[in-house]
Amino acid sequence: MSASPSPAQQLLGDFAPKMVQLTDEVLFGDVWKREGLSPRDRSLITIAILAATSRPDQLHSHLRLGLDNGLTPEELVEALTHVAFYAGWPSGMGALTQLKAIVEDQQQ
């Protein structure tokens, strides 16, 4: 195990240890590591689903992860514009607003 706490450990610590364990070991330790889809593709799918289901807290961290996994801001803008037509304008606009803030923050 890594010496530094995982994002789940930082968020929930000892408050919800089982959820931290499942997040670290099953979700990111197994599901995200499966062959069949690249981390980039998994990020794109996850971002689209989180935007479509209005999950802004998780969307924020997954937008950052998606950029780290090789998605470009332009690809994410295109994907989230597409999401707006299928999941609703507020979902697309909210996600694009978050992405804009993240990209601007990274440029500073």
Secondary structure in CASP SS format (residue, H / E / C, confidence):
PFRMAT SS
TARGET T0000
AUTHOR 0000-0000-0000
METHOD secondary structure of the structure
MODEL  1
M C 1.00
S C 1.00
A C 1.00
S C 1.00
P C 1.00
S C 1.00
P H 1.00
A H 1.00
Q H 1.00
Q H 1.00
L H 1.00
L H 1.00
G C 1.00
D C 1.00
F C 1.00
A C 1.00
P H 1.00
K H 1.00
M H 1.00
V H 1.00
Q H 1.00
L H 1.00
T H 1.00
D H 1.00
E H 1.00
V H 1.00
L H 1.00
F C 1.00
G C 1.00
D C 1.00
V H 1.00
W H 1.00
K H 1.00
R C 1.00
E C 1.00
G C 1.00
L C 1.00
S C 1.00
P H 1.00
R H 1.00
D H 1.00
R H 1.00
S H 1.00
L H 1.00
I H 1.00
T H 1.00
I H 1.00
A H 1.00
I H 1.00
L H 1.00
A H 1.00
A H 1.00
T C 1.00
S C 1.00
R C 1.00
P H 1.00
D H 1.00
Q H 1.00
L H 1.00
H H 1.00
S H 1.00
H H 1.00
L H 1.00
R H 1.00
L H 1.00
G H 1.00
L H 1.00
D H 1.00
N C 1.00
G C 1.00
L C 1.00
T C 1.00
P H 1.00
E H 1.00
E H 1.00
L H 1.00
V H 1.00
E H 1.00
A H 1.00
L H 1.00
T H 1.00
H H 1.00
V H 1.00
A H 1.00
F H 1.00
Y H 1.00
A H 1.00
G C 1.00
W H 1.00
P H 1.00
S H 1.00
G H 1.00
M H 1.00
G H 1.00
A H 1.00
L H 1.00
T H 1.00
Q H 1.00
L H 1.00
K H 1.00
A H 1.00
I H 1.00
V H 1.00
E H 1.00
D H 1.00
Q H 1.00
Q H 1.00
Q C 1.00
END
